Structure formats: structure tokens, C-alpha cells
Amino acid sequence: MSSAEIDDYVETKLDPKYRELVAALRALMAEEAPEATEGLTYGSPAWRGKKMLAVISQSKTHLTFAFERGAEMTDAHGLLEGVGKKTRHVKIKIVDGINEAALRDYIGQAVRLDAS
């Protein structure tokens, strides 16, 4: 589900170097979590099922794609970072840096955790 709120964020607040990357992440979320609601949370693009699934935040050097219940996920790909009790994230710098199979797995896990 596409959101005009996110479209506006991409056009007005997102560093242009990340536009293609955010478009790719939005497409993955639309495919793997079609029931999720897309919108802004604390000023960042986010997806919600029953609870928060994932959030994108930008820094000067990369995007962070964070999973709210990432600490509960299996990390067969070794890409999840973070040490808190809940959230884990993947840092992505360029579109070619996306490990699509890994992100599909993580998104699927987030959806299944949200449904339980």
C-alpha cells in the first residue's frame, strides 16, 4: 500500500541519493507485507501490521532498515545489527548493496511475528 505521506517525504526530506534505495525497499515491503500500512512514524517511513514492522531512517552515509522485533528473528544471513532488547537493523548504502533474499526473509519473519 503506497502512501502519499511517504511520497512527500521522499520528495521533500529524503536525500536524493537515497531515493532509488527507498523505492526498492518500498517495493519489497509491498510484495512481502502487502497487508501492512505504510506511513510516517516519528518522521520516518514505516510499515505497521498489528504493531510496527519496519522503519527506514537516513544518515549521511547510509539508510537503516530496522525491524521492530528483530531481536526475535533468526539471522541466517548475518546482516542484522543491534544489541537492544527488541530492534535489529540492516545498514544499506546503495541499491546494489541490497541483499534482496535476506531482506525478503527478514520482512517475512517480521510479518509472521506480527501475526502471532
N, C-alpha and C positions, 0 to 999 in steps of 0.2 A: 504494500500500500504506500503510494508516494504521498509526500506531504508538501504543501505549498510553503509551510514553515521552514522546512529543510531546504527547499529550493531557494528561498530568500536568504537563508544562512549561507548557502554555497555562493550566491551571487554577491553578498554584501560583507560577510565576515570571514569567510574561509580564504586563506592564502591561495591565490590562483594556481600555484604549483601543486596543490593537493586536490584540485577539482576532479581530475580523472580518477584518482585513487578513491575519493569518496563515492564517485559514481559507481565504481567497481564494487565497493563494499555494500552500497545500497542495493545493487543488483543481486549480490549473493544473499543478502538478508531477505529480499523479496522472494527469491527462489526457495531458500531453505526454511524461512519462517514466514510463510505467506499470511498467516493469521495475526502476526504481530502488528501493533500500531506504531507508526513512525512519527516522531515529533521531537521537539527540543526539550531537554531536561538540563536545568542549570546552564542554559545557553549552548548546549552541545547536542548534536544529532544523537538520537537514542531510539531504541525499539523496546516495546513493552508487550508482554503477554499478560498473564495474571499479575506478574511483577516485572521488574526491569530485567531485560535480557542482555542488552549490549549498548555501549556508548562509544562514540568516537570523540576524541579530543585532539587538538592540534598543538604542536610545539614548533619551535623554529627549525628543528631538524627531522621531525617525523610525525606521523599520526599514531595515536594509541587507540587500539580497538580493544575495549575492555569488556569482560563478561562478568556480570554481577555475581554469579555463583561459580566463578571459575575455579575456586579452591576445591569444589566438589567434583570437578571434571577429571577425566583420565587424560593425561597428556602424552599420548603415543608419539606425537610429533616433536616434542621437546621445545616448543615455541612459547609456551605460556610463562610470563614473568610475574613477579609479585610475591609478597610474603605475608600479606594480611590474612585475616580470617575468612574473607569472602571473595574479593575480586582478584581476577588474574587478567593480564593483558598481553597483547602482541603489539610490538612496535613495527611499523611499516614505513619505509622511506619513499619507495617508488612503486608504481603499478607492477613492474616486473619483479618486485620483491614480495608479491603476494603468493603465498603457498595456498592455492585455491583448495586443494584436497584437505589440508589441515583446517582452514577456516570453515569449510563445509562441515567437517567433523565437529568442531567446537560449537558452531551455531546449532547443529543438530542436538548436541548434548545440552546446550542451554535451553532449547525448546522442550526436550524431554524432562529436564529438571523442573522447568516451569509448570509442566503438566502434572507432575507428581505431587 
